[in-house]
Every structure is written in C-alpha cells, then in structure tokens.
Amino acid sequence: MKNSKLAIISSPWTVTIHPLAEPELKALAHDLQARFLHIAELLESFGPHQVGLPHVRPLQQKLWEMRMTGRDGIARAVYAAIQDRRLLVLHVFVKKTPTTPRKAIETAHQRLEAAL
C-alpha cells in the first residue's frame, strides 16, 4: 500500500537517448548494452538522486556518467538531467583510459547545447 502512494506522489524519471548516441550504444558489446539497460532502469525507478556509485557518478557541471563494466571491457554513457524529469544520454563510448577523455565531455556538452 505504501509503495502505491509513493508512486502517486513522485512522478517517474525517463531515460532518453540522443539520436547521435543511439548508434554508439548499439556498437557496444551485448553485455555492456545489458548493463546500460540495468542502470537506466535503476535511474527511471529510483531517480538520479538515489542511484550512486558504482552505477553513476558526476563528471562536471550538469554532466553525469553511467558506468558499465562487463566481460568485454568498460564503457561510459554521459547524460544530463533536462526538463520534465528526463535524463538525456548524450554520448556513449568504450573507456580505454583511467580518466574520462576530454573529447567525450566536449561531445556531450555540444550535444546538450544543441538539444536545449
């Protein structure tokens, strides 16, 4: 009973994918795609404020990253919260360095500016 009342009070979040990020996501290995879906479901169910490490972490300014790890490597999906409780995935890439590449952050910023 309490859960149904909570669902009425707080509207759900929605994860959407930028059109340029969709082929990037589809290019990932299947286990990394499955991990992405799992994290997206967590964000939609609980909201971005309730999901933290190891699933997501802040990058800079309005950007956050989903952290996907699988048998086939490590990938990241950079996203931002935008209007109407929507999380927009801006850029998806395979991670090959210890830090998030500057170019990946710049790509996400450019896509976010164009989307707003």
N, CA and C atoms as a LAMMPS dump frame, in Angstrom:
ITEM: TIMESTEP
0
ITEM: NUMBER OF ATOMS
348
ITEM: BOX BOUNDS ff ff ff
-5.0000000000000000e+02 5.0000000000000000e+02
-5.0000000000000000e+02 5.0000000000000000e+02
-5.0000000000000000e+02 5.0000000000000000e+02
ITEM: ATOMS id mol type element x y z
1 1 1 N 0.812 -1.187 0
2 1 2 C 0 0 0
3 1 3 C 0.862 1.262 0
4 2 1 N 1.896 1.298 0.85
5 2 2 C 2.738 2.476 0.925
6 2 3 C 3.436 2.735 -0.404
7 3 1 N 3.866 1.682 -1.09
8 3 2 C 4.553 1.857 -2.371
9 3 3 C 3.658 2.515 -3.406
10 4 1 N 2.377 2.148 -3.434
11 4 2 C 1.483 2.756 -4.417
12 4 3 C 1.279 4.243 -4.124
13 5 1 N 1.236 4.633 -2.858
14 5 2 C 1.114 6.041 -2.512
15 5 3 C 2.375 6.794 -2.925
16 6 1 N 3.527 6.192 -2.73
17 6 2 C 4.781 6.821 -3.107
18 6 3 C 4.834 7.031 -4.614
19 7 1 N 4.361 6.076 -5.384
20 7 2 C 4.369 6.19 -6.844
21 7 3 C 3.47 7.338 -7.308
22 8 1 N 2.408 7.587 -6.583
23 8 2 C 1.492 8.673 -6.949
24 8 3 C 2.135 10.022 -6.638
25 9 1 N 2.862 10.109 -5.536
26 9 2 C 3.463 11.362 -5.114
27 9 3 C 4.608 11.772 -6.044
28 10 1 N 5.491 10.85 -6.364
29 10 2 C 6.638 11.205 -7.19
30 10 3 C 6.485 10.632 -8.594
31 11 1 N 6.569 11.509 -9.567
32 11 2 C 6.444 11.041 -10.939
33 11 3 C 7.754 10.383 -11.371
34 12 1 N 7.677 9.415 -12.249
35 12 2 C 8.876 8.671 -12.632
36 12 3 C 9.802 9.496 -13.53
37 13 1 N 11.043 9.094 -13.555
38 13 2 C 12.036 9.673 -14.444
39 13 3 C 12.044 8.865 -15.735
40 14 1 N 12.49 9.482 -16.81
41 14 2 C 12.584 8.817 -18.099
42 14 3 C 13.991 9.001 -18.636
43 15 1 N 14.581 7.905 -19.108
44 15 2 C 15.885 7.964 -19.763
45 15 3 C 15.641 7.941 -21.263
46 16 1 N 16.125 8.965 -21.96
47 16 2 C 16.032 9.015 -23.418
48 16 3 C 17.442 9.087 -23.989
49 17 1 N 17.56 8.703 -25.242
50 17 2 C 18.874 8.644 -25.875
51 17 3 C 18.929 9.64 -27.027
52 18 1 N 19.94 10.466 -27.026
53 18 2 C 20.158 11.421 -28.112
54 18 3 C 20.338 10.624 -29.41
55 19 1 N 19.794 11.108 -30.526
56 19 2 C 19.892 10.361 -31.788
57 19 3 C 21.323 9.996 -32.192
58 20 1 N 22.291 10.845 -31.866
59 20 2 C 23.682 10.535 -32.21
60 20 3 C 24.315 9.534 -31.249
61 21 1 N 23.731 9.38 -30.074
62 21 2 C 24.263 8.418 -29.101
63 21 3 C 23.709 7.015 -29.32
64 22 1 N 22.583 6.905 -30.023
65 22 2 C 21.969 5.593 -30.229
66 22 3 C 22.881 4.621 -30.978
67 23 1 N 23.498 5.013 -32.11
68 23 2 C 24.404 4.072 -32.776
69 23 3 C 25.634 3.75 -31.933
70 24 1 N 26.062 4.697 -31.102
71 24 2 C 27.193 4.434 -30.203
72 24 3 C 26.832 3.344 -29.2
73 25 1 N 25.612 3.403 -28.677
74 25 2 C 25.145 2.387 -27.738
75 25 3 C 25.029 1.028 -28.421
76 26 1 N 24.472 1.016 -29.62
77 26 2 C 24.297 -0.243 -30.351
78 26 3 C 25.625 -0.878 -30.748
79 27 1 N 26.693 -0.078 -30.818
80 27 2 C 28.012 -0.597 -31.177
81 27 3 C 28.712 -1.288 -30.008
82 28 1 N 28.192 -1.099 -28.794
83 28 2 C 28.795 -1.746 -27.622
84 28 3 C 28.541 -3.248 -27.637
85 29 1 N 29.405 -3.977 -26.935
86 29 2 C 29.206 -5.411 -26.755
87 29 3 C 27.881 -5.643 -26.021
88 30 1 N 27.286 -6.809 -26.237
89 30 2 C 25.965 -7.098 -25.673
90 30 3 C 25.934 -7.031 -24.143
91 31 1 N 27.001 -7.476 -23.479
92 31 2 C 26.986 -7.421 -22.017
93 31 3 C 27.021 -5.972 -21.523
94 32 1 N 27.7 -5.096 -22.248
95 32 2 C 27.715 -3.679 -21.86
96 32 3 C 26.373 -3.014 -22.142
97 33 1 N 25.713 -3.416 -23.234
98 33 2 C 24.36 -2.904 -23.513
99 33 3 C 23.396 -3.337 -22.413
100 34 1 N 23.516 -4.575 -21.968
101 34 2 C 22.645 -5.078 -20.897
102 34 3 C 22.893 -4.298 -19.607
103 35 1 N 24.136 -3.989 -19.338
104 35 2 C 24.476 -3.219 -18.143
105 35 3 C 23.884 -1.802 -18.239
106 36 1 N 23.944 -1.208 -19.442
107 36 2 C 23.34 0.103 -19.666
108 36 3 C 21.845 0.055 -19.343
109 37 1 N 21.159 -0.95 -19.858
110 37 2 C 19.72 -1.071 -19.609
111 37 3 C 19.417 -1.205 -18.124
112 38 1 N 20.238 -1.962 -17.422
113 38 2 C 20.039 -2.139 -15.978
114 38 3 C 20.17 -0.797 -15.248
115 39 1 N 21.213 -0.046 -15.566
116 39 2 C 21.422 1.248 -14.907
117 39 3 C 20.309 2.224 -15.283
118 40 1 N 19.893 2.223 -16.545
119 40 2 C 18.79 3.1 -16.973
120 40 3 C 17.514 2.766 -16.203
121 41 1 N 17.243 1.489 -15.995
122 41 2 C 16.062 1.088 -15.221
123 41 3 C 16.162 1.563 -13.779
124 42 1 N 17.354 1.484 -13.188
125 42 2 C 17.545 1.985 -11.824
126 42 3 C 17.251 3.484 -11.763
127 43 1 N 17.775 4.227 -12.743
128 43 2 C 17.551 5.673 -12.765
129 43 3 C 16.073 6.003 -12.943
130 44 1 N 15.378 5.266 -13.795
131 44 2 C 13.952 5.518 -14.008
132 44 3 C 13.124 5.146 -12.777
133 45 1 N 13.49 4.075 -12.114
134 45 2 C 12.726 3.609 -10.952
135 45 3 C 12.955 4.456 -9.711
136 46 1 N 14.207 4.81 -9.446
137 46 2 C 14.545 5.461 -8.186
138 46 3 C 14.903 6.936 -8.33
139 47 1 N 15.155 7.393 -9.55
140 47 2 C 15.56 8.778 -9.77
141 47 3 C 17.059 8.935 -9.63
142 48 1 N 17.618 9.954 -10.244
143 48 2 C 19.071 10.118 -10.244
144 48 3 C 19.677 10.44 -8.882
145 49 1 N 18.889 10.958 -7.959
146 49 2 C 19.427 11.304 -6.65
147 49 3 C 19.588 10.083 -5.748
148 50 1 N 18.957 8.976 -6.108
149 50 2 C 19.015 7.774 -5.282
150 50 3 C 19.97 6.717 -5.821
151 51 1 N 20.537 6.942 -7.001
152 51 2 C 21.458 5.978 -7.607
153 51 3 C 22.85 6.599 -7.581
154 52 1 N 23.801 5.881 -7.06
155 52 2 C 25.17 6.407 -6.972
156 52 3 C 26.181 5.379 -7.429
157 53 1 N 27.381 5.511 -6.896
158 53 2 C 28.433 4.55 -7.227
159 53 3 C 28.023 3.161 -6.795
160 54 1 N 28.336 2.15 -7.511
161 54 2 C 29.217 2.081 -8.68
162 54 3 C 28.496 2.317 -10.006
163 55 1 N 27.222 2.663 -9.988
164 55 2 C 26.434 2.763 -11.225
165 55 3 C 26.599 4.098 -11.95
166 56 1 N 26.558 5.202 -11.206
167 56 2 C 26.687 6.53 -11.804
168 56 3 C 27.574 7.395 -10.922
169 57 1 N 28.128 8.425 -11.56
170 57 2 C 28.898 9.418 -10.79
171 57 3 C 28.886 10.733 -11.55
172 58 1 N 29.043 11.855 -10.835
173 58 2 C 29.064 13.154 -11.513
174 58 3 C 30.373 13.353 -12.262
175 59 1 N 30.3 14.052 -13.386
176 59 2 C 31.501 14.4 -14.149
177 59 3 C 31.857 15.86 -13.891
178 60 1 N 31.108 16.751 -14.523
179 60 2 C 31.309 18.19 -14.318
180 60 3 C 30.061 18.93 -14.745
181 61 1 N 29.866 20.087 -14.155
182 61 2 C 28.682 20.909 -14.408
183 61 3 C 27.421 20.041 -14.356
184 62 1 N 26.666 19.934 -15.454
185 62 2 C 25.411 19.188 -15.463
186 62 3 C 25.585 17.751 -15.923
187 63 1 N 26.795 17.336 -16.226
188 63 2 C 27.02 16.009 -16.804
189 63 3 C 27.29 14.943 -15.747
190 64 1 N 26.714 13.783 -15.995
191 64 2 C 26.914 12.598 -15.167
192 64 3 C 27.293 11.452 -16.089
193 65 1 N 27.842 10.368 -15.516
194 65 2 C 28.152 9.218 -16.348
195 65 3 C 27.599 7.94 -15.745
196 66 1 N 27.06 7.094 -16.633
197 66 2 C 26.708 5.723 -16.28
198 66 3 C 27.978 4.906 -16.46
199 67 1 N 28.254 4.036 -15.498
200 67 2 C 29.494 3.264 -15.507
201 67 3 C 29.179 1.798 -15.795
202 68 1 N 29.492 1.37 -17.007
203 68 2 C 29.219 -0.002 -17.408
204 68 3 C 30.52 -0.794 -17.47
205 69 1 N 30.523 -1.945 -16.784
206 69 2 C 31.66 -2.852 -16.819
207 69 3 C 31.138 -4.236 -17.158
208 70 1 N 31.828 -4.923 -18.064
209 70 2 C 31.42 -6.265 -18.457
210 70 3 C 32.617 -7.113 -18.843
211 71 1 N 32.345 -8.302 -19.299
212 71 2 C 33.43 -9.198 -19.73
213 71 3 C 34.21 -8.6 -20.891
214 72 1 N 33.526 -7.815 -21.693
215 72 2 C 34.138 -7.282 -22.905
216 72 3 C 34.747 -5.892 -22.73
217 73 1 N 34.856 -5.411 -21.5
218 73 2 C 35.506 -4.131 -21.284
219 73 3 C 34.721 -3.177 -20.406
220 74 1 N 35.046 -1.908 -20.57
221 74 2 C 34.441 -0.837 -19.775
222 74 3 C 33.896 0.211 -20.738
223 75 1 N 32.695 0.692 -20.462
224 75 2 C 32.091 1.745 -21.291
225 75 3 C 31.439 2.77 -20.379
226 76 1 N 31.206 3.927 -20.934
227 76 2 C 30.541 5.003 -20.214
228 76 3 C 29.461 5.605 -21.091
229 77 1 N 28.408 6.082 -20.454
230 77 2 C 27.342 6.828 -21.13
231 77 3 C 27.192 8.142 -20.373
232 78 1 N 27.456 9.236 -21.041
233 78 2 C 27.373 10.558 -20.422
234 78 3 C 25.952 11.081 -20.622
235 79 1 N 25.347 11.566 -19.536
236 79 2 C 23.965 12.055 -19.604
237 79 3 C 23.794 13.312 -18.776
238 80 1 N 22.663 13.963 -18.996
239 80 2 C 22.313 15.162 -18.229
240 80 3 C 20.827 15.125 -17.917
241 81 1 N 20.45 15.727 -16.798
242 81 2 C 19.039 15.871 -16.447
243 81 3 C 18.518 17.12 -17.149
244 82 1 N 17.41 16.945 -17.863
245 82 2 C 16.796 18.091 -18.537
246 82 3 C 15.347 18.179 -18.093
247 83 1 N 14.586 19.051 -18.68
248 83 2 C 13.221 19.341 -18.237
249 83 3 C 12.329 18.114 -18.125
250 84 1 N 11.304 18.238 -17.325
251 84 2 C 10.261 17.223 -17.16
252 84 3 C 10.79 15.872 -16.682
253 85 1 N 11.733 15.891 -15.75
254 85 2 C 12.238 14.656 -15.134
255 85 3 C 12.748 13.681 -16.197
256 86 1 N 13.513 14.231 -17.137
257 86 2 C 14.046 13.417 -18.224
258 86 3 C 15.562 13.449 -18.16
259 87 1 N 16.165 12.265 -18.309
260 87 2 C 17.611 12.133 -18.384
261 87 3 C 17.96 11.848 -19.831
262 88 1 N 18.806 12.681 -20.419
263 88 2 C 19.159 12.538 -21.82
264 88 3 C 20.573 11.996 -21.931
265 89 1 N 20.707 10.791 -22.515
266 89 2 C 22.019 10.19 -22.758
267 89 3 C 22.593 10.878 -23.99
268 90 1 N 23.751 11.508 -23.813
269 90 2 C 24.326 12.359 -24.85
270 90 3 C 25.434 11.684 -25.643
271 91 1 N 26.204 10.823 -25.001
272 91 2 C 27.368 10.216 -25.66
273 91 3 C 27.687 8.89 -24.979
274 92 1 N 27.975 7.875 -25.782
275 92 2 C 28.326 6.549 -25.273
276 92 3 C 29.655 6.162 -25.908
277 93 1 N 30.58 5.65 -25.094
278 93 2 C 31.896 5.291 -25.633
279 93 3 C 32.534 4.183 -24.792
280 94 1 N 33.493 3.484 -25.412
281 94 2 C 34.291 2.482 -24.711
282 94 3 C 35.422 3.221 -24.02
283 95 1 N 35.611 2.913 -22.761
284 95 2 C 36.62 3.618 -21.971
285 95 3 C 37.946 2.868 -22.065
286 96 1 N 39.003 3.608 -22.415
287 96 2 C 40.322 2.989 -22.578
288 96 3 C 41.389 3.641 -21.716
289 97 1 N 41.034 4.729 -21.041
290 97 2 C 41.994 5.44 -20.193
291 97 3 C 41.427 5.543 -18.776
292 98 1 N 42.279 5.795 -17.785
293 98 2 C 41.79 5.897 -16.399
294 98 3 C 40.789 7.029 -16.174
295 99 1 N 40.937 8.134 -16.896
296 99 2 C 40.012 9.25 -16.727
297 99 3 C 39.115 9.359 -17.958
298 100 1 N 37.997 10.035 -17.785
299 100 2 C 37.094 10.255 -18.916
300 100 3 C 37.774 11.225 -19.887
301 101 1 N 37.884 10.837 -21.156
302 101 2 C 38.565 11.702 -22.125
303 101 3 C 37.882 13.063 -22.273
304 102 1 N 38.691 14.097 -22.405
305 102 2 C 38.186 15.46 -22.574
306 102 3 C 37.269 15.562 -23.795
307 103 1 N 37.629 14.858 -24.873
308 103 2 C 36.832 14.886 -26.096
309 103 3 C 35.426 14.325 -25.856
310 104 1 N 35.31 13.311 -25.011
311 104 2 C 33.993 12.739 -24.7
312 104 3 C 33.125 13.755 -23.961
313 105 1 N 33.724 14.499 -23.047
314 105 2 C 32.986 15.525 -22.306
315 105 3 C 32.577 16.655 -23.246
316 106 1 N 33.477 17.063 -24.13
317 106 2 C 33.159 18.119 -25.091
318 106 3 C 32.026 17.691 -26.029
319 107 1 N 32.06 16.438 -26.485
320 107 2 C 30.999 15.923 -27.347
321 107 3 C 29.662 15.975 -26.632
322 108 1 N 29.642 15.552 -25.377
323 108 2 C 28.404 15.57 -24.595
324 108 3 C 27.894 17.002 -24.416
325 109 1 N 28.796 17.944 -24.114
326 109 2 C 28.39 19.35 -23.953
327 109 3 C 27.795 19.905 -25.244
328 110 1 N 28.409 19.615 -26.379
329 110 2 C 27.908 20.119 -27.66
330 110 3 C 26.517 19.565 -27.95
331 111 1 N 26.322 18.27 -27.697
332 111 2 C 25.01 17.651 -27.946
333 111 3 C 23.956 18.196 -27
334 112 1 N 24.344 18.463 -25.746
335 112 2 C 23.401 19.024 -24.793
336 112 3 C 22.973 20.423 -25.217
337 113 1 N 23.926 21.26 -25.602
338 113 2 C 23.592 22.62 -26.051
339 113 3 C 22.66 22.587 -27.255
340 114 1 N 22.916 21.679 -28.185
341 114 2 C 22.066 21.578 -29.39
342 114 3 C 20.683 21.065 -29.055
343 115 1 N 20.565 20.239 -28.01
344 115 2 C 19.269 19.648 -27.643
345 115 3 C 18.374 20.624 -26.877
346 116 1 N 18.979 21.601 -26.238
347 116 2 C 18.195 22.538 -25.419
348 116 3 C 17.661 23.69 -26.175
